Amino acid sequence: MAYQILYTDDAKSNLRTLGPTQRARVLSAIDQQLRHEPTVQTRNRKPMRPNTRATWELRVDPMRVYYDVQEEPQQVVRVKIVALKEGNRVYVEGEELTFE
C-alpha cells in the first residue's frame, strides 16, 4: 500500500523558493522514493542521527528533503524541510540550518 505524502507549511514555503527545474526534480524524487518503503535505507535515503527536525533524509543533489514517517493509524510521509546543501552546510531559504 502506498504512503500518503503530506507537506508541512514550511516545506511548501521551501519548495516555492526553488527554481522550476529544482522543484520538479525534488517533487519527482519524493514521489518515486517516498511513496513506497520510505523507511528502507538506500544510497539516497538514510535515517538521521537523533535531532528535533526530522528522522529521515532524502538526497536529491544538491537538495535535501527531511521527513518523518508515520505507520499507524495510516501510512504517512510528512515532508518537513526542503533544503539546499553546499559542502557540509545546509541552507533553507538562504539561512543556514542546524540539526540539534
N, C-alpha and C positions, 0 to 999 in steps of 0.2 A: 504494500500500500504506500502511496506517495505521501510525503510530508507536505503539510501546508506551509508556505513561506510567508511570513509576516515581516514588515519593515517598521522599525520604530520611527518616530518623527525625526530623530537625529539622523538616522540612516537615510531617510528621504531627503533631508536637507543636504547631507554629504553627497548624495547622488546628483543633486541639482548643480553642484559646483564643478562636477566633472564635465569635460568636453563630450560631445556626442559619441565619438568613437570609443573613448574610455568607458562611458556609461553603458554603451551597448555591449562591450566586452565583459564588464562586470555583471550585468544582468543576465547575459547568456551563461556565464560561468556559474552563477548562483543557481540558475535553473538546471543546468546539466549536472553540477557537482553536489548540490544540496537537496534536490528533490527526492533522491533515494539514497539511503545509507549515509547520512551526513556525519555519523559518528565513526565511520571507518577511516582510519588513518591512511593517507596516500601521500604521494610526493608533494602535492599542492594543498593538502588538508591535514592539519595536525591539532592535537589538543594543546592548550596553552598552559603555562605554569599558573598556579592559583593567583587570581587577581580579581579586582572588583568590576572589571569592564565586560569580559566575555570568557567563555570556556573553550571556544574553538576559533581557529584562524584558517581562512581560505586565501591562498596566494593566487593572484591574477596579475602577474608582473606588469607594471610596478605597483599595482594597487593591492590592498589587503582588505578582506571582509572579515569582520569579527562578529561571531554569532553564538547563540545558545540554542540548545536542543531540549525540547520537552517531549517525553514519551507518553505520558498519561495526563489527562484522560484522552487527549488527541495527540497525534504526532505532528509537532510544530517546530519549525526552524524560525527563530526570531533573529533577524539581521539587525545588529545594534549599531555598528560603525562601519563606514566605508572610508578607507584612508589611503594615502599615497606614501609609499616607503622610498626614502632616498638614503642609501648607505645603511647605517644602522639606526636611523631615526624615522619615526612615523609621524606624518602630518595629517591633520584633519582640518579642512577649510583654512589652510595656511598656518595653523597653530600646531606646535609640537605636542604629541600625545605621549603620556607616560602611563605605564601599567604598574599599578600598586597592588 
